[in-house]
Amino acid sequence: MNTKNMQEQGYGLFAKFLHWGMAIMVIVLIAVGTYMAGLDKTDPSKMQLAGMHKSFGVIFMLFAMVRVIWSRVNQSPKLPNVLATWEKLLSKTVTGSLYLLMLAIPFTGYAMTNLFGYPVSLFGLVELPTMFAKKPELALLAKQAHVIVVYTLIAALFAHIAGALKHRLLDEPEADVLPRMLPIKPRK
Ligand code: HEM
């Protein structure tokens, strides 16, 4: 597909799958992570939920890596020319932060688990490589980092959604980028 067509048709099927699939995953991972962190250590469902959280978190990390590579290999549609320079800059900063955070969140979760002295496994079936030796004092730091990057992601997501809605609802029709990611009609 040449650049002009790409700009008109929006993102490809695989990019859309990664975008919406990971959007759903991140919401569920945040909800389950917050719920399980609040459970008592003696609660047997805490271990079960943590196992699922870690396994799906690792799958999310793999998707994030594929997504970074995919976005490098395939040219993303360009931002509309009608956008002001500050809007383009802000949009690129928020998108760049989202990519970084999508990698940083599972990485800190993985590091925390190893640093507490546990291996990470995929659904208890495959044990994944241990990246860090046990160091409980660093594990507490990784745990704080895991929470901080999650809150930063939530803030970046709000900015991302607000930008998309502003271009859809308040700006001129040419600024609307939503139909490139969603099966909706462009504004007239
Ligand atoms: C996109 C991926 C992920 C998201 C959005 C996410 C989100 C969260 C959230 C919101 C919490 C609750 C924090 C709190 O309020 O204290 C949490 C806790 C936790 N996460 Fe993740 N997480 C992800 C990936 C991972 C991965 C890959 C691992 C490990 C392999 C992991 C391990 C943990 C552990 C062990 C806790 C519990 C900490 C505690 O005991 O309080 N997470 N996560």
Boltz pocket constraint, residues with backbone or C-beta under 6 A from the ligand:
constraints:
  - pocket:
      binder: B
      contacts: [[A, 25], [A, 26], [A, 29], [A, 30], [A, 31], [A, 33], [A, 34], [A, 35], [A, 36], [A, 37], [A, 50], [A, 53], [A, 54], [A, 55], [A, 56], [A, 57], [A, 58], [A, 60], [A, 61], [A, 102], [A, 105], [A, 106], [A, 107], [A, 108], [A, 109], [A, 110], [A, 111], [A, 112], [A, 113], [A, 120], [A, 143], [A, 146], [A, 147], [A, 150]]
      max_distance: 6.0
